[in-house]
Amino acid sequence: MRTILIGVAICICGTPAFGQRPSDPALLVPERAPLLDYVAVADPVRVPAGTEMGAPAAVAFDSKGHLYVLSRGPQAFLEFDPNGTFVRGFGDALFTRSHGLHIDRDGNLWATDVAGHVVVKLSQTGEVLLRLGTKGEAGDWNEAAGSRKLNQPTGIAVAPNGDVFVSQGHTPGTDGDPRILKFDRNGRFIKSWGGKGTGPGRFDVAHGIEIDAQGMVWVMDRENQRIQIFDSNGTFVRQMKYSGLPCGIDIGTQYIYMVNGYAGQVVQLDLSGKVLSAVGMP
C-alpha cells in the first residue's frame, strides 16, 4: 500500500478551481519535515470511457479494501476494487457540492453536501437510509425552536456505538457557524459545540473530523492552522498547530496521514499528532 496510498490521499485536496484559495500567504506554507518515502501512482484508478469522475471531494476504503471516491461529477460515488479497476458508479444528481465521506462498520456510506446543507446515509446498494438537515436550506439546529438545519456540513465520523459527529462551517472569516453536532445512530440530535473564534473549542473552518482508538474526536480547524481534540461529550482536551491548512486526516493503527491543503502536502504524523515526514509541494 505504500505506493497507492499517496495517489488516493491527494484526492482529498480537491482541485484549486473548486476550492477556496486563502488570501493569507502564510496559509500556503508547507510543513518542513523529512521526505515521506512513498511514491505517487500516476493513474491509481481506471475510469471507463464514457464515465466522468469529476473533481474528487473525498475517499474511503470499505472492509473489502474497495475504494470509494466521492465525486463532484454526475455520479456522487465511484467504486474501485483493490487493483483500481472500476466496479460501479451510483448516486446520480444526489448532491449540490459533495464534500466529506465516511464508511461505518456496517458498510454504510455517510456523505456531506456542503452546498446543499445535508448529510446523507446510504446503504452499499445506494439506498438512502437517513438524511440530516433540510436540502438547500442553511440554518441552525435548534430542537426547542423546531429548527433542524445544518450550515455547510463538511465531514462525518461515526463512533463504534453508532453516535454520529458532523463538522460544519466551510466559510472562513466572519460568516457561517463552524461547530460540531452530535447525533445518535438514528439521527436524534444530542448536542453541539463550537462557533466562530480562535480560542479552545472555537473554529474558523471546521473542515474534517475523525475518531481515534480512544474515542477522542479530532477536528481539522483549517484556517486556525490546528487540529483540536475533544472527548465524545465535546470537552476540549488539547490542540496541535501546523503550517499550512490542515484539511483532513486518516487515523491508522501506527500512523496518521494529514492532507495539508494548498500547501499541497500529505503529512505523516505519529499517533500523538507529531509531524514525522511529508511529501508534496505548493
C-alpha positions in Angstrom: 0.0 0.0 0.0 3.0 2.3 0.2 2.6 3.4 -3.4 -1.2 3.7 -3.9 -1.9 5.5 -0.7 -0.5 8.8 -1.9 -2.3 8.7 -5.1 -5.5 8.2 -3.2 -4.9 10.6 -0.4 -4.1 13.6 -2.7 -7.7 13.3 -3.9 -8.8 14.8 -0.6 -7.2 18.1 -1.5 -9.6 18.5 -4.4 -8.9 20.9 -7.3 -7.9 24.5 -6.8 -10.6 25.6 -9.2 -13.3 24.2 -6.9 -11.7 25.3 -3.6 -11.2 28.5 -1.7 -7.7 29.7 -2.1 -6.6 31.5 1.0 -5.6 35.2 0.8 -3.0 34.9 3.6 0.3 33.7 2.1 1.1 32.1 5.5 -1.6 29.6 4.9 0.2 28.2 1.9 3.5 27.5 3.7 4.2 23.7 3.8 5.4 21.7 6.8 9.2 21.3 6.9 9.8 17.6 7.5 11.9 14.7 6.2 10.7 13.3 2.9 7.9 10.7 3.2 9.2 7.6 1.4 6.0 7.0 -0.6 5.8 7.2 -4.4 2.8 8.7 -6.2 1.0 6.4 -8.7 0.2 8.4 -11.8 -3.1 6.5 -12.5 -4.2 4.6 -9.4 -7.7 4.0 -10.7 -9.1 3.3 -14.2 -12.3 5.1 -15.2 -14.1 3.5 -18.2 -14.7 5.5 -21.3 -17.9 7.5 -21.1 -17.8 7.7 -17.3 -17.0 11.0 -15.7 -15.5 11.2 -12.3 -15.5 14.9 -11.8 -13.4 16.6 -9.0 -12.8 14.0 -6.2 -14.0 15.5 -2.9 -13.1 12.6 -0.6 -12.1 9.0 -0.5 -12.6 6.0 1.8 -12.0 2.2 1.9 -14.6 -0.4 2.9 -13.9 -3.6 4.7 -13.0 -5.4 1.4 -10.4 -2.9 0.5 -12.6 -1.3 -2.2 -12.0 2.4 -2.7 -15.0 4.7 -2.8 -14.5 8.1 -4.4 -17.0 10.9 -3.5 -17.1 12.9 -6.8 -18.4 16.2 -7.9 -19.3 14.7 -11.2 -22.6 13.4 -12.5 -22.5 10.3 -10.1 -21.7 11.0 -6.5 -19.9 7.7 -5.8 -17.5 5.6 -7.9 -16.3 2.3 -6.5 -13.0 0.6 -7.4 -11.6 -2.8 -6.4 -8.1 -3.1 -4.6 -6.4 -3.1 -8.0 -8.0 0.2 -9.1 -10.5 -1.5 -11.5 -13.8 0.3 -11.8 -16.7 -1.6 -10.2 -19.7 0.8 -10.5 -20.9 4.4 -10.1 -24.1 5.5 -8.4 -25.8 8.4 -6.7 -26.8 10.4 -9.8 -27.5 14.1 -9.1 -27.6 13.3 -5.4 -25.6 16.3 -4.1 -25.2 20.0 -4.9 -21.5 20.0 -3.9 -20.2 16.9 -2.2 -17.5 17.2 0.5 -17.0 14.6 3.2 -17.2 10.7 3.2 -17.2 8.1 5.9 -17.9 4.3 5.7 -19.1 2.9 9.0 -18.6 -0.6 10.5 -21.7 -1.9 8.8 -20.6 -0.7 5.4 -23.0 2.2 5.2 -21.8 5.3 3.4 -22.2 8.7 5.0 -21.6 11.8 2.9 -22.0 15.6 3.3 -23.3 18.1 0.8 -21.6 21.3 1.8 -23.7 23.5 -0.6 -26.9 21.5 -0.1 -26.6 21.6 3.7 -27.4 17.9 4.3 -25.7 14.7 5.5 -26.9 11.5 3.8 -26.5 7.9 5.0 -26.7 5.3 2.2 -26.6 1.5 2.1 -24.0 -0.1 -0.1 -26.7 -0.6 -2.7 -27.2 3.2 -2.8 -30.5 3.3 -0.9 -30.9 6.5 1.2 -31.3 5.4 4.8 -31.2 8.7 6.6 -30.9 12.4 5.9 -29.9 15.1 8.3 -30.7 18.7 7.6 -33.0 20.3 5.0 -31.9 20.2 1.4 -30.9 23.6 0.1 -31.6 25.4 3.4 -28.8 26.6 5.7 -29.7 27.3 9.3 -29.5 26.4 13.0 -30.1 23.1 14.6 -32.4 24.2 17.5 -34.7 21.5 18.9 -36.5 23.9 21.1 -37.4 26.1 18.2 -38.1 23.2 15.9 -35.3 24.1 13.6 -33.3 21.1 12.2 -31.0 22.6 9.7 -27.2 22.3 9.0 -24.9 25.0 7.8 -22.3 23.8 5.3 -21.6 20.3 6.6 -18.0 19.3 5.8 -17.2 15.9 7.5 -18.7 12.9 9.3 -17.3 10.4 11.8 -19.2 7.5 13.3 -18.2 6.1 16.7 -18.2 2.4 17.5 -21.5 2.8 19.4 -23.1 4.4 16.4 -23.0 8.0 17.5 -22.6 10.4 14.5 -20.4 13.5 14.7 -20.8 16.1 11.9 -18.4 19.0 11.3 -19.9 22.1 9.7 -18.9 25.6 8.6 -16.9 25.9 5.4 -16.6 29.6 5.0 -13.6 31.3 6.6 -13.9 34.8 8.2 -17.0 36.1 9.8 -19.7 34.2 8.0 -21.1 30.8 8.9 -21.4 28.8 12.1 -18.5 26.3 12.4 -19.3 23.7 15.0 -19.6 20.0 15.8 -23.0 18.4 16.0 -23.6 15.0 17.7 -26.4 12.6 16.9 -27.3 9.1 17.9 -27.4 6.2 15.3 -31.0 7.1 14.4 -30.3 10.7 13.7 -31.6 12.0 17.0 -29.8 15.2 18.0 -27.7 15.0 21.2 -25.7 18.2 21.4 -23.4 20.6 19.6 -20.3 22.8 20.4 -18.1 25.4 18.8 -18.8 28.6 17.0 -16.5 31.2 15.4 -13.3 32.1 17.2 -9.7 31.3 17.9 -9.9 30.1 21.5 -10.1 26.4 22.6 -13.3 24.8 21.4 -13.9 27.5 18.7 -13.3 27.2 15.0 -12.7 29.3 11.9 -13.4 26.5 9.5 -14.3 23.0 10.9 -13.2 21.2 7.8 -12.9 17.5 8.7 -13.4 15.1 11.6 -12.1 11.7 12.8 -12.3 9.5 15.9 -9.3 7.8 17.3 -9.0 4.4 19.1 -9.6 6.0 22.5 -12.8 7.6 21.3 -11.3 11.1 21.1 -12.8 13.4 18.4 -10.2 15.1 16.1 -11.3 18.2 14.3 -9.5 20.0 11.5 -9.7 23.7 12.4 -8.4 24.7 9.0 -7.8 28.5 8.9 -6.8 28.4 12.6 -4.0 26.1 11.4 -4.6 23.5 14.0 -6.2 20.2 15.0 -8.4 20.3 18.1 -9.1 17.2 20.1 -12.2 16.7 22.2 -13.8 13.9 24.2 -17.0 12.4 23.0 -19.0 14.9 25.0 -17.3 17.9 23.4 -14.9 18.7 26.2 -11.7 20.3 24.9 -8.6 18.1 25.5 -5.7 19.7 23.5 -4.7 21.2 20.2 -1.8 20.9 17.8 -0.6 23.7 15.5 0.6 23.1 11.9 1.9 25.0 9.0 -0.5 25.4 6.0 -4.1 24.3 6.2 -4.9 21.0 8.0 -7.9 19.8 5.9 -8.4 16.1 6.6 -6.8 13.1 8.3 -6.9 9.3 8.3 -6.0 7.7 11.7 -4.4 4.3 11.4 -3.1 1.9 13.9 0.5 3.1 13.6 0.4 6.5 11.8 -1.9 9.4 11.0 -1.9 10.9 7.5 -3.0 14.5 7.1 -3.8 16.4 4.0 -2.2 19.9 4.1 -4.5 22.0 1.9 -3.0 24.4 -0.5 0.5 23.6 0.7 0.0 20.6 -1.5 1.3 18.0 1.0 0.4 14.7 2.6 1.9 14.7 6.1 2.7 11.6 8.2 2.1 12.0 11.9 2.6 9.7 14.8 -0.5 8.8 16.9 0.0 11.9 19.1 0.0 14.2 16.2 3.7 14.9 15.9 5.0 15.5 12.3 7.3 12.7 11.1 7.6 13.3 7.3 5.8 14.9 4.4 5.6 14.7 0.6 4.4 17.2 -2.0 4.7 21.0 -2.5 2.6 24.0 -3.3 
